Amino acid sequence: MVRQVDAIYENGVLRPLEPLSLANSQRVRVTVSTPEADRSDRDLELLERVKAEAASMKDVPSLEDVQRQLAAIPGSLNNDFVAERGE
């Protein structure tokens, strides 16, 4: 199995930011790379919080639910974009 996960290094230990389906004491191979230089610590903290909140969501709407809700909004966003750009 090959899987890429984000982790935080704390007190000499890598802590994955999401659950891993591994057996206790199972050997794994770790490749360490740092996130892009333009990501700040605040961005990483936000990403960790968002992932945790998404994982705890119980009622996640389907794509069809979202499309149905968006279709109920009158007008067109395209017209708003055109007006904003002055085209």
PDB file of N, CA, C and O in Angstrom:
ATOM      1  N   MET A   1       0.848  -1.181   0.000  1.00  0.00           N
ATOM      2  CA  MET A   1       0.000   0.000   0.000  1.00  0.00           C
ATOM      3  C   MET A   1       0.890   1.240   0.000  1.00  0.00           C
ATOM      4  O   MET A   1       1.848   1.321   0.768  1.00  0.00           O
ATOM      5  N   VAL A   2       0.572   2.198  -0.858  1.00  0.00           N
ATOM      6  CA  VAL A   2       1.256   3.483  -0.877  1.00  0.00           C
ATOM      7  C   VAL A   2       0.213   4.551  -0.604  1.00  0.00           C
ATOM      8  O   VAL A   2      -0.824   4.606  -1.266  1.00  0.00           O
ATOM      9  N   ARG A   3       0.492   5.393   0.369  1.00  0.00           N
ATOM     10  CA  ARG A   3      -0.452   6.438   0.737  1.00  0.00           C
ATOM     11  C   ARG A   3       0.323   7.640   1.238  1.00  0.00           C
ATOM     12  O   ARG A   3       1.281   7.493   1.997  1.00  0.00           O
ATOM     13  N   GLN A   4      -0.084   8.821   0.821  1.00  0.00           N
ATOM     14  CA  GLN A   4       0.563  10.040   1.280  1.00  0.00           C
ATOM     15  C   GLN A   4      -0.322  10.698   2.326  1.00  0.00           C
ATOM     16  O   GLN A   4      -1.505  10.934   2.083  1.00  0.00           O
ATOM     17  N   VAL A   5       0.245  10.994   3.486  1.00  0.00           N
ATOM     18  CA  VAL A   5      -0.503  11.662   4.553  1.00  0.00           C
ATOM     19  C   VAL A   5       0.349  12.795   5.109  1.00  0.00           C
ATOM     20  O   VAL A   5       1.578  12.744   5.071  1.00  0.00           O
ATOM     21  N   ASP A   6      -0.319  13.811   5.621  1.00  0.00           N
ATOM     22  CA  ASP A   6       0.372  14.895   6.305  1.00  0.00           C
ATOM     23  C   ASP A   6       0.611  14.486   7.746  1.00  0.00           C
ATOM     24  O   ASP A   6      -0.180  13.745   8.329  1.00  0.00           O
ATOM     25  N   ALA A   7       1.693  14.965   8.312  1.00  0.00           N
ATOM     26  CA  ALA A   7       2.019  14.653   9.702  1.00  0.00           C
ATOM     27  C   ALA A   7       2.682  15.862  10.332  1.00  0.00           C
ATOM     28  O   ALA A   7       3.157  16.761   9.638  1.00  0.00           O
ATOM     29  N   ILE A   8       2.708  15.873  11.645  1.00  0.00           N
ATOM     30  CA  ILE A   8       3.395  16.916  12.401  1.00  0.00           C
ATOM     31  C   ILE A   8       4.487  16.243  13.223  1.00  0.00           C
ATOM     32  O   ILE A   8       4.268  15.196  13.832  1.00  0.00           O
ATOM     33  N   TYR A   9       5.655  16.852  13.233  1.00  0.00           N
ATOM     34  CA  TYR A   9       6.781  16.335  14.002  1.00  0.00           C
ATOM     35  C   TYR A   9       6.793  17.033  15.345  1.00  0.00           C
ATOM     36  O   TYR A   9       6.998  18.245  15.411  1.00  0.00           O
ATOM     37  N   GLU A  10       6.573  16.272  16.441  1.00  0.00           N
ATOM     38  CA  GLU A  10       6.536  16.831  17.782  1.00  0.00           C
ATOM     39  C   GLU A  10       7.346  15.955  18.726  1.00  0.00           C
ATOM     40  O   GLU A  10       7.120  14.748  18.817  1.00  0.00           O
ATOM     41  N   ASN A  11       8.282  16.566  19.421  1.00  0.00           N
ATOM     42  CA  ASN A  11       9.064  15.854  20.442  1.00  0.00           C
ATOM     43  C   ASN A  11       9.671  14.561  19.915  1.00  0.00           C
ATOM     44  O   ASN A  11       9.657  13.537  20.598  1.00  0.00           O
ATOM     45  N   GLY A  12      10.203  14.612  18.696  1.00  0.00           N
ATOM     46  CA  GLY A  12      10.879  13.455  18.139  1.00  0.00           C
ATOM     47  C   GLY A  12       9.969  12.407  17.534  1.00  0.00           C
ATOM     48  O   GLY A  12      10.431  11.323  17.179  1.00  0.00           O
ATOM     49  N   VAL A  13       8.670  12.709  17.409  1.00  0.00           N
ATOM     50  CA  VAL A  13       7.713  11.730  16.890  1.00  0.00           C
ATOM     51  C   VAL A  13       6.911  12.350  15.758  1.00  0.00           C
ATOM     52  O   VAL A  13       6.448  13.484  15.871  1.00  0.00           O
ATOM     53  N   LEU A  14       6.743  11.604  14.657  1.00  0.00           N
ATOM     54  CA  LEU A  14       5.858  12.036  13.581  1.00  0.00           C
ATOM     55  C   LEU A  14       4.437  11.623  13.929  1.00  0.00           C
ATOM     56  O   LEU A  14       4.174  10.445  14.173  1.00  0.00           O
ATOM     57  N   ARG A  15       3.513  12.589  13.953  1.00  0.00           N
ATOM     58  CA  ARG A  15       2.115  12.313  14.287  1.00  0.00           C
ATOM     59  C   ARG A  15       1.260  12.549  13.048  1.00  0.00           C
ATOM     60  O   ARG A  15       1.122  13.693  12.617  1.00  0.00           O
ATOM     61  N   PRO A  16       0.676  11.492  12.457  1.00  0.00           N
ATOM     62  CA  PRO A  16      -0.172  11.657  11.282  1.00  0.00           C
ATOM     63  C   PRO A  16      -1.399  12.501  11.613  1.00  0.00           C
ATOM     64  O   PRO A  16      -1.916  12.442  12.728  1.00  0.00           O
ATOM     65  N   LEU A  17      -1.861  13.281  10.647  1.00  0.00           N
ATOM     66  CA  LEU A  17      -3.017  14.137  10.858  1.00  0.00           C
ATOM     67  C   LEU A  17      -4.331  13.433  10.532  1.00  0.00           C
ATOM     68  O   LEU A  17      -5.398  14.041  10.616  1.00  0.00           O
ATOM     69  N   GLU A  18      -4.261  12.167  10.164  1.00  0.00           N
ATOM     70  CA  GLU A  18      -5.465  11.375   9.915  1.00  0.00           C
ATOM     71  C   GLU A  18      -5.176   9.933  10.303  1.00  0.00           C
ATOM     72  O   GLU A  18      -4.018   9.517  10.346  1.00  0.00           O
ATOM     73  N   PRO A  19      -6.223   9.176  10.583  1.00  0.00           N
ATOM     74  CA  PRO A  19      -6.007   7.784  10.997  1.00  0.00           C
ATOM     75  C   PRO A  19      -5.353   6.948   9.897  1.00  0.00           C
ATOM     76  O   PRO A  19      -5.605   7.157   8.710  1.00  0.00           O
ATOM     77  N   LEU A  20      -4.520   6.013  10.302  1.00  0.00           N
ATOM     78  CA  LEU A  20      -3.876   5.084   9.373  1.00  0.00           C
ATOM     79  C   LEU A  20      -4.326   3.671   9.702  1.00  0.00           C
ATOM     80  O   LEU A  20      -4.416   3.302  10.873  1.00  0.00           O
ATOM     81  N   SER A  21      -4.607   2.881   8.678  1.00  0.00           N
ATOM     82  CA  SER A  21      -5.029   1.502   8.925  1.00  0.00           C
ATOM     83  C   SER A  21      -3.791   0.606   8.942  1.00  0.00           C
ATOM     84  O   SER A  21      -3.523  -0.129   7.992  1.00  0.00           O
ATOM     85  N   LEU A  22      -3.051   0.684  10.035  1.00  0.00           N
ATOM     86  CA  LEU A  22      -1.833  -0.094  10.220  1.00  0.00           C
ATOM     87  C   LEU A  22      -1.943  -0.911  11.496  1.00  0.00           C
ATOM     88  O   LEU A  22      -2.590  -0.495  12.457  1.00  0.00           O
ATOM     89  N   ALA A  23      -1.319  -2.053  11.498  1.00  0.00           N
ATOM     90  CA  ALA A  23      -1.272  -2.871  12.706  1.00  0.00           C
ATOM     91  C   ALA A  23      -0.253  -2.275  13.678  1.00  0.00           C
ATOM     92  O   ALA A  23       0.704  -1.620  13.264  1.00  0.00           O
ATOM     93  N   ASN A  24      -0.466  -2.506  14.954  1.00  0.00           N
ATOM     94  CA  ASN A  24       0.472  -2.042  15.961  1.00  0.00           C
ATOM     95  C   ASN A  24       1.850  -2.650  15.693  1.00  0.00           C
ATOM     96  O   ASN A  24       1.960  -3.852  15.449  1.00  0.00           O
ATOM     97  N   SER A  25       2.881  -1.841  15.736  1.00  0.00           N
ATOM     98  CA  SER A  25       4.282  -2.239  15.501  1.00  0.00           C
ATOM     99  C   SER A  25       4.566  -2.634  14.054  1.00  0.00           C
ATOM    100  O   SER A  25       5.620  -3.205  13.773  1.00  0.00           O
ATOM    101  N   GLN A  26       3.664  -2.347  13.146  1.00  0.00           N
ATOM    102  CA  GLN A  26       3.902  -2.652  11.724  1.00  0.00           C
ATOM    103  C   GLN A  26       4.998  -1.735  11.183  1.00  0.00           C
ATOM    104  O   GLN A  26       4.996  -0.532  11.440  1.00  0.00           O
ATOM    105  N   ARG A  27       5.923  -2.311  10.438  1.00  0.00           N
ATOM    106  CA  ARG A  27       6.990  -1.527   9.821  1.00  0.00           C
ATOM    107  C   ARG A  27       6.455  -0.811   8.592  1.00  0.00           C
ATOM    108  O   ARG A  27       5.691  -1.379   7.811  1.00  0.00           O
ATOM    109  N   VAL A  28       6.867   0.446   8.429  1.00  0.00           N
ATOM    110  CA  VAL A  28       6.507   1.230   7.253  1.00  0.00           C
ATOM    111  C   VAL A  28       7.747   1.978   6.784  1.00  0.00           C
ATOM    112  O   VAL A  28       8.706   2.137   7.539  1.00  0.00           O
ATOM    113  N   ARG A  29       7.725   2.428   5.558  1.00  0.00           N
ATOM    114  CA  ARG A  29       8.807   3.252   5.028  1.00  0.00           C
ATOM    115  C   ARG A  29       8.290   4.680   4.942  1.00  0.00           C
ATOM    116  O   ARG A  29       7.234   4.930   4.361  1.00  0.00           O
ATOM    117  N   VAL A  30       9.031   5.612   5.516  1.00  0.00           N
ATOM    118  CA  VAL A  30       8.605   7.008   5.575  1.00  0.00           C
ATOM    119  C   VAL A  30       9.523   7.852   4.703  1.00  0.00           C
ATOM    120  O   VAL A  30      10.747   7.767   4.808  1.00  0.00           O
ATOM    121  N   THR A  31       8.930   8.655   3.851  1.00  0.00           N
ATOM    122  CA  THR A  31       9.663   9.656   3.076  1.00  0.00           C
ATOM    123  C   THR A  31       9.235  11.013   3.606  1.00  0.00           C
ATOM    124  O   THR A  31       8.044  11.323   3.625  1.00  0.00           O
ATOM    125  N   VAL A  32      10.174  11.812   4.030  1.00  0.00           N
ATOM    126  CA  VAL A  32       9.846  13.097   4.638  1.00  0.00           C
ATOM    127  C   VAL A  32      10.119  14.209   3.641  1.00  0.00           C
ATOM    128  O   VAL A  32      11.217  14.314   3.093  1.00  0.00           O
ATOM    129  N   SER A  33       9.112  15.035   3.413  1.00  0.00           N
ATOM    130  CA  SER A  33       9.279  16.250   2.619  1.00  0.00           C
ATOM    131  C   SER A  33       8.491  17.346   3.312  1.00  0.00           C
ATOM    132  O   SER A  33       7.446  17.082   3.906  1.00  0.00           O
ATOM    133  N   THR A  34       8.977  18.555   3.240  1.00  0.00           N
ATOM    134  CA  THR A  34       8.281  19.667   3.877  1.00  0.00           C
ATOM    135  C   THR A  34       7.298  20.275   2.880  1.00  0.00           C
ATOM    136  O   THR A  34       7.517  20.220   1.670  1.00  0.00           O
ATOM    137  N   PRO A  35       6.208  20.858   3.398  1.00  0.00           N
ATOM    138  CA  PRO A  35       5.240  21.501   2.509  1.00  0.00           C
ATOM    139  C   PRO A  35       5.886  22.655   1.752  1.00  0.00           C
ATOM    140  O   PRO A  35       6.983  23.100   2.090  1.00  0.00           O
ATOM    141  N   GLU A  36       5.203  23.122   0.744  1.00  0.00           N
ATOM    142  CA  GLU A  36       5.715  24.237  -0.059  1.00  0.00           C
ATOM    143  C   GLU A  36       6.076  25.400   0.852  1.00  0.00           C
ATOM    144  O   GLU A  36       5.466  25.592   1.904  1.00  0.00           O
ATOM    145  N   ALA A  37       7.067  26.168   0.443  1.00  0.00           N
ATOM    146  CA  ALA A  37       7.568  27.271   1.261  1.00  0.00           C
ATOM    147  C   ALA A  37       6.519  28.356   1.473  1.00  0.00           C
ATOM    148  O   ALA A  37       6.606  29.103   2.448  1.00  0.00           O
ATOM    149  N   ASP A  38       5.539  28.464   0.594  1.00  0.00           N
ATOM    150  CA  ASP A  38       4.548  29.530   0.741  1.00  0.00           C
ATOM    151  C   ASP A  38       3.450  29.193   1.749  1.00  0.00           C
ATOM    152  O   ASP A  38       2.615  30.046   2.051  1.00  0.00           O
ATOM    153  N   ARG A  39       3.436  27.980   2.267  1.00  0.00           N
ATOM    154  CA  ARG A  39       2.454  27.631   3.293  1.00  0.00           C
ATOM    155  C   ARG A  39       2.984  28.036   4.658  1.00  0.00           C
ATOM    156  O   ARG A  39       4.083  27.640   5.046  1.00  0.00           O
ATOM    157  N   SER A  40       2.221  28.808   5.371  1.00  0.00           N
ATOM    158  CA  SER A  40       2.640  29.227   6.710  1.00  0.00           C
ATOM    159  C   SER A  40       2.148  28.210   7.734  1.00  0.00           C
ATOM    160  O   SER A  40       1.343  27.332   7.422  1.00  0.00           O
ATOM    161  N   ASP A  41       2.642  28.343   8.951  1.00  0.00           N
ATOM    162  CA  ASP A  41       2.174  27.481  10.032  1.00  0.00           C
ATOM    163  C   ASP A  41       0.674  27.665  10.243  1.00  0.00           C
ATOM    164  O   ASP A  41      -0.036  26.712  10.565  1.00  0.00           O
ATOM    165  N   ARG A  42       0.197  28.894  10.060  1.00  0.00           N
ATOM    166  CA  ARG A  42      -1.236  29.158  10.216  1.00  0.00           C
ATOM    167  C   ARG A  42      -2.040  28.383   9.170  1.00  0.00           C
ATOM    168  O   ARG A  42      -3.109  27.855   9.478  1.00  0.00           O
ATOM    169  N   ASP A  43      -1.534  28.312   7.938  1.00  0.00           N
ATOM    170  CA  ASP A  43      -2.210  27.542   6.893  1.00  0.00           C
ATOM    171  C   ASP A  43      -2.292  26.069   7.282  1.00  0.00           C
ATOM    172  O   ASP A  43      -3.335  25.438   7.110  1.00  0.00           O
ATOM    173  N   LEU A  44      -1.202  25.522   7.802  1.00  0.00           N
ATOM    174  CA  LEU A  44      -1.179  24.115   8.180  1.00  0.00           C
ATOM    175  C   LEU A  44      -2.117  23.837   9.345  1.00  0.00           C
ATOM    176  O   LEU A  44      -2.781  22.800   9.374  1.00  0.00           O
ATOM    177  N   GLU A  45      -2.177  24.764  10.316  1.00  0.00           N
ATOM    178  CA  GLU A  45      -3.101  24.597  11.432  1.00  0.00           C
ATOM    179  C   GLU A  45      -4.546  24.633  10.945  1.00  0.00           C
ATOM    180  O   GLU A  45      -5.375  23.841  11.395  1.00  0.00           O
ATOM    181  N   LEU A  46      -4.848  25.551  10.027  1.00  0.00           N
ATOM    182  CA  LEU A  46      -6.196  25.631   9.468  1.00  0.00           C
ATOM    183  C   LEU A  46      -6.534  24.351   8.717  1.00  0.00           C
ATOM    184  O   LEU A  46      -7.634  23.817   8.863  1.00  0.00           O
ATOM    185  N   LEU A  47      -5.598  23.858   7.918  1.00  0.00           N
ATOM    186  CA  LEU A  47      -5.823  22.625   7.177  1.00  0.00           C
ATOM    187  C   LEU A  47      -6.106  21.465   8.126  1.00  0.00           C
ATOM    188  O   LEU A  47      -6.991  20.650   7.865  1.00  0.00           O
ATOM    189  N   GLU A  48      -5.368  21.390   9.211  1.00  0.00           N
ATOM    190  CA  GLU A  48      -5.586  20.319  10.195  1.00  0.00           C
ATOM    191  C   GLU A  48      -6.976  20.434  10.817  1.00  0.00           C
ATOM    192  O   GLU A  48      -7.665  19.427  10.980  1.00  0.00           O
ATOM    193  N   ARG A  49      -7.396  21.658  11.168  1.00  0.00           N
ATOM    194  CA  ARG A  49      -8.730  21.845  11.750  1.00  0.00           C
ATOM    195  C   ARG A  49      -9.832  21.493  10.760  1.00  0.00           C
ATOM    196  O   ARG A  49     -10.821  20.858  11.126  1.00  0.00           O
ATOM    197  N   VAL A  50      -9.662  21.909   9.500  1.00  0.00           N
ATOM    198  CA  VAL A  50     -10.666  21.628   8.480  1.00  0.00           C
ATOM    199  C   VAL A  50     -10.791  20.122   8.254  1.00  0.00           C
ATOM    200  O   VAL A  50     -11.903  19.604   8.149  1.00  0.00           O
ATOM    201  N   LYS A  51      -9.663  19.417   8.180  1.00  0.00           N
ATOM    202  CA  LYS A  51      -9.707  17.963   8.007  1.00  0.00           C
ATOM    203  C   LYS A  51     -10.425  17.296   9.181  1.00  0.00           C
ATOM    204  O   LYS A  51     -11.212  16.370   8.982  1.00  0.00           O
ATOM    205  N   ALA A  52     -10.158  17.763  10.400  1.00  0.00           N
ATOM    206  CA  ALA A  52     -10.802  17.183  11.572  1.00  0.00           C
ATOM    207  C   ALA A  52     -12.304  17.452  11.552  1.00  0.00           C
ATOM    208  O   ALA A  52     -13.100  16.568  11.872  1.00  0.00           O
ATOM    209  N   GLU A  53     -12.693  18.671  11.176  1.00  0.00           N
ATOM    210  CA  GLU A  53     -14.118  18.994  11.114  1.00  0.00           C
ATOM    211  C   GLU A  53     -14.808  18.180  10.025  1.00  0.00           C
ATOM    212  O   GLU A  53     -15.913  17.680  10.236  1.00  0.00           O
ATOM    213  N   ALA A  54     -14.173  18.043   8.870  1.00  0.00           N
ATOM    214  CA  ALA A  54     -14.766  17.272   7.774  1.00  0.00           C
ATOM    215  C   ALA A  54     -14.927  15.810   8.179  1.00  0.00           C
ATOM    216  O   ALA A  54     -15.926  15.177   7.836  1.00  0.00           O
ATOM    217  N   ALA A  55     -13.957  15.274   8.901  1.00  0.00           N
ATOM    218  CA  ALA A  55     -14.029  13.881   9.324  1.00  0.00           C
ATOM    219  C   ALA A  55     -15.148  13.662  10.344  1.00  0.00           C
ATOM    220  O   ALA A  55     -15.684  12.558  10.444  1.00  0.00           O
ATOM    221  N   SER A  56     -15.504  14.700  11.099  1.00  0.00           N
ATOM    222  CA  SER A  56     -16.536  14.549  12.123  1.00  0.00           C
ATOM    223  C   SER A  56     -17.939  14.873  11.611  1.00  0.00           C
ATOM    224  O   SER A  56     -18.911  14.715  12.349  1.00  0.00           O
ATOM    225  N   MET A  57     -18.059  15.320  10.371  1.00  0.00           N
ATOM    226  CA  MET A  57     -19.377  15.674   9.830  1.00  0.00           C
ATOM    227  C   MET A  57     -20.239  14.428   9.664  1.00  0.00           C
ATOM    228  O   MET A  57     -19.775  13.396   9.179  1.00  0.00           O
ATOM    229  N   LYS A  58     -21.491  14.538  10.071  1.00  0.00           N
ATOM    230  CA  LYS A  58     -22.409  13.407   9.971  1.00  0.00           C
ATOM    231  C   LYS A  58     -23.294  13.513   8.741  1.00  0.00           C
ATOM    232  O   LYS A  58     -23.491  12.525   8.033  1.00  0.00           O
ATOM    233  N   ASP A  59     -23.825  14.693   8.481  1.00  0.00           N
ATOM    234  CA  ASP A  59     -24.745  14.883   7.369  1.00  0.00           C
ATOM    235  C   ASP A  59     -24.053  15.657   6.251  1.00  0.00           C
ATOM    236  O   ASP A  59     -24.208  16.874   6.145  1.00  0.00           O
ATOM    237  N   VAL A  60     -23.306  14.965   5.436  1.00  0.00           N
ATOM    238  CA  VAL A  60     -22.608  15.593   4.321  1.00  0.00           C
ATOM    239  C   VAL A  60     -23.544  15.578   3.114  1.00  0.00           C
ATOM    240  O   VAL A  60     -24.000  14.512   2.701  1.00  0.00           O
ATOM    241  N   PRO A  61     -23.836  16.760   2.537  1.00  0.00           N
ATOM    242  CA  PRO A  61     -24.748  16.786   1.400  1.00  0.00           C
ATOM    243  C   PRO A  61     -24.109  16.134   0.172  1.00  0.00           C
ATOM    244  O   PRO A  61     -22.893  16.178  -0.018  1.00  0.00           O
ATOM    245  N   SER A  62     -24.956  15.536  -0.644  1.00  0.00           N
ATOM    246  CA  SER A  62     -24.464  14.944  -1.891  1.00  0.00           C
ATOM    247  C   SER A  62     -24.255  16.050  -2.913  1.00  0.00           C
ATOM    248  O   SER A  62     -24.716  17.175  -2.719  1.00  0.00           O
ATOM    249  N   LEU A  63     -23.570  15.737  -3.988  1.00  0.00           N
ATOM    250  CA  LEU A  63     -23.362  16.699  -5.062  1.00  0.00           C
ATOM    251  C   LEU A  63     -24.706  17.163  -5.613  1.00  0.00           C
ATOM    252  O   LEU A  63     -24.884  18.343  -5.918  1.00  0.00           O
ATOM    253  N   GLU A  64     -25.653  16.231  -5.738  1.00  0.00           N
ATOM    254  CA  GLU A  64     -26.979  16.578  -6.252  1.00  0.00           C
ATOM    255  C   GLU A  64     -27.691  17.552  -5.316  1.00  0.00           C
ATOM    256  O   GLU A  64     -28.369  18.469  -5.780  1.00  0.00           O
ATOM    257  N   ASP A  65     -27.543  17.361  -3.997  1.00  0.00           N
ATOM    258  CA  ASP A  65     -28.148  18.286  -3.038  1.00  0.00           C
ATOM    259  C   ASP A  65     -27.574  19.688  -3.204  1.00  0.00           C
ATOM    260  O   ASP A  65     -28.313  20.673  -3.197  1.00  0.00           O
ATOM    261  N   VAL A  66     -26.277  19.774  -3.353  1.00  0.00           N
ATOM    262  CA  VAL A  66     -25.622  21.075  -3.519  1.00  0.00           C
ATOM    263  C   VAL A  66     -26.078  21.718  -4.827  1.00  0.00           C
ATOM    264  O   VAL A  66     -26.390  22.909  -4.851  1.00  0.00           O
ATOM    265  N   GLN A  67     -26.120  20.951  -5.909  1.00  0.00           N
ATOM    266  CA  GLN A  67     -26.556  21.498  -7.191  1.00  0.00           C
ATOM    267  C   GLN A  67     -27.992  21.998  -7.109  1.00  0.00           C
ATOM    268  O   GLN A  67     -28.314  23.053  -7.655  1.00  0.00           O
ATOM    269  N   ARG A  68     -28.857  21.248  -6.429  1.00  0.00           N
ATOM    270  CA  ARG A  68     -30.253  21.640  -6.290  1.00  0.00           C
ATOM    271  C   ARG A  68     -30.363  22.955  -5.511  1.00  0.00           C
ATOM    272  O   ARG A  68     -31.143  23.835  -5.876  1.00  0.00           O
ATOM    273  N   GLN A  69     -29.584  23.081  -4.447  1.00  0.00           N
ATOM    274  CA  GLN A  69     -29.610  24.321  -3.658  1.00  0.00           C
ATOM    275  C   GLN A  69     -29.087  25.502  -4.471  1.00  0.00           C
ATOM    276  O   GLN A  69     -29.665  26.588  -4.433  1.00  0.00           O
ATOM    277  N   LEU A  70     -27.990  25.292  -5.211  1.00  0.00           N
ATOM    278  CA  LEU A  70     -27.424  26.380  -6.015  1.00  0.00           C
ATOM    279  C   LEU A  70     -28.363  26.782  -7.139  1.00  0.00           C
ATOM    280  O   LEU A  70     -28.429  27.958  -7.499  1.00  0.00           O
ATOM    281  N   ALA A  71     -29.095  25.816  -7.699  1.00  0.00           N
ATOM    282  CA  ALA A  71     -30.020  26.114  -8.797  1.00  0.00           C
ATOM    283  C   ALA A  71     -31.168  27.000  -8.328  1.00  0.00           C
ATOM    284  O   ALA A  71     -31.788  27.686  -9.140  1.00  0.00           O
ATOM    285  N   ALA A  72     -31.459  26.994  -7.032  1.00  0.00           N
ATOM    286  CA  ALA A  72     -32.556  27.801  -6.499  1.00  0.00           C
ATOM    287  C   ALA A  72     -32.179  29.272  -6.357  1.00  0.00           C
ATOM    288  O   ALA A  72     -33.055  30.101  -6.110  1.00  0.00           O
ATOM    289  N   ILE A  73     -30.911  29.618  -6.505  1.00  0.00           N
ATOM    290  CA  ILE A  73     -30.463  31.003  -6.388  1.00  0.00           C
ATOM    291  C   ILE A  73     -30.795  31.713  -7.689  1.00  0.00           C
ATOM    292  O   ILE A  73     -30.366  31.274  -8.756  1.00  0.00           O
ATOM    293  N   PRO A  74     -31.566  32.822  -7.620  1.00  0.00           N
ATOM    294  CA  PRO A  74     -31.940  33.515  -8.852  1.00  0.00           C
ATOM    295  C   PRO A  74     -30.759  34.235  -9.487  1.00  0.00           C
ATOM    296  O   PRO A  74     -29.802  34.595  -8.803  1.00  0.00           O
ATOM    297  N   GLY A  75     -30.831  34.442 -10.798  1.00  0.00           N
ATOM    298  CA  GLY A  75     -29.795  35.169 -11.508  1.00  0.00           C
ATOM    299  C   GLY A  75     -28.649  34.265 -11.915  1.00  0.00           C
ATOM    300  O   GLY A  75     -28.727  33.039 -11.834  1.00  0.00           O
ATOM    301  N   SER A  76     -27.585  34.912 -12.354  1.00  0.00           N
ATOM    302  CA  SER A  76     -26.421  34.178 -12.842  1.00  0.00           C
ATOM    303  C   SER A  76     -25.152  34.774 -12.257  1.00  0.00           C
ATOM    304  O   SER A  76     -24.934  35.983 -12.330  1.00  0.00           O
ATOM    305  N   LEU A  77     -24.329  33.934 -11.686  1.00  0.00           N
ATOM    306  CA  LEU A  77     -23.041  34.428 -11.202  1.00  0.00           C
ATOM    307  C   LEU A  77     -22.176  34.917 -12.344  1.00  0.00           C
ATOM    308  O   LEU A  77     -21.359  35.820 -12.168  1.00  0.00           O
ATOM    309  N   ASN A  78     -22.351  34.330 -13.506  1.00  0.00           N
ATOM    310  CA  ASN A  78     -21.576  34.750 -14.667  1.00  0.00           C
ATOM    311  C   ASN A  78     -21.794  36.234 -14.935  1.00  0.00           C
ATOM    312  O   ASN A  78     -20.840  36.961 -15.212  1.00  0.00           O
ATOM    313  N   ASN A  79     -23.046  36.690 -14.854  1.00  0.00           N
ATOM    314  CA  ASN A  79     -23.333  38.113 -15.065  1.00  0.00           C
ATOM    315  C   ASN A  79     -22.639  38.970 -14.014  1.00  0.00           C
ATOM    316  O   ASN A  79     -22.155  40.058 -14.325  1.00  0.00           O
ATOM    317  N   ASP A  80     -22.586  38.489 -12.769  1.00  0.00           N
ATOM    318  CA  ASP A  80     -21.898  39.223 -11.713  1.00  0.00           C
ATOM    319  C   ASP A  80     -20.402  39.343 -12.001  1.00  0.00           C
ATOM    320  O   ASP A  80     -19.811  40.402 -11.790  1.00  0.00           O
ATOM    321  N   PHE A  81     -19.792  38.265 -12.481  1.00  0.00           N
ATOM    322  CA  PHE A  81     -18.365  38.302 -12.803  1.00  0.00           C
ATOM    323  C   PHE A  81     -18.088  39.277 -13.951  1.00  0.00           C
ATOM    324  O   PHE A  81     -17.130  40.048 -13.903  1.00  0.00           O
ATOM    325  N   VAL A  82     -18.925  39.235 -14.968  1.00  0.00           N
ATOM    326  CA  VAL A  82     -18.753  40.119 -16.124  1.00  0.00           C
ATOM    327  C   VAL A  82     -18.876  41.574 -15.668  1.00  0.00           C
ATOM    328  O   VAL A  82     -18.065  42.415 -16.056  1.00  0.00           O
ATOM    329  N   ALA A  83     -19.884  41.874 -14.848  1.00  0.00           N
ATOM    330  CA  ALA A  83     -20.081  43.236 -14.354  1.00  0.00           C
ATOM    331  C   ALA A  83     -18.900  43.689 -13.503  1.00  0.00           C
ATOM    332  O   ALA A  83     -18.468  44.838 -13.597  1.00  0.00           O
ATOM    333  N   GLU A  84     -18.379  42.787 -12.673  1.00  0.00           N
ATOM    334  CA  GLU A  84     -17.252  43.136 -11.802  1.00  0.00           C
ATOM    335  C   GLU A  84     -16.004  43.476 -12.602  1.00  0.00           C
ATOM    336  O   GLU A  84     -15.245  44.374 -12.237  1.00  0.00           O
ATOM    337  N   ARG A  85     -15.796  42.748 -13.702  1.00  0.00           N
ATOM    338  CA  ARG A  85     -14.623  42.994 -14.548  1.00  0.00           C
ATOM    339  C   ARG A  85     -14.833  44.173 -15.487  1.00  0.00           C
ATOM    340  O   ARG A  85     -13.883  44.648 -16.110  1.00  0.00           O
ATOM    341  N   GLY A  86     -16.065  44.645 -15.592  1.00  0.00           N
ATOM    342  CA  GLY A  86     -16.347  45.774 -16.477  1.00  0.00           C
ATOM    343  C   GLY A  86     -16.352  45.417 -17.929  1.00  0.00           C
ATOM    344  O   GLY A  86     -16.028  46.254 -18.770  1.00  0.00           O
ATOM    345  N   GLU A  87     -16.715  44.183 -18.256  1.00  0.00           N
ATOM    346  CA  GLU A  87     -16.727  43.750 -19.647  1.00  0.00           C
ATOM    347  C   GLU A  87     -18.043  44.060 -20.306  1.00  0.00           C
ATOM    348  O   GLU A  87     -18.228  43.761 -21.486  1.00  0.00           O
TER     349      GLU A  87
END
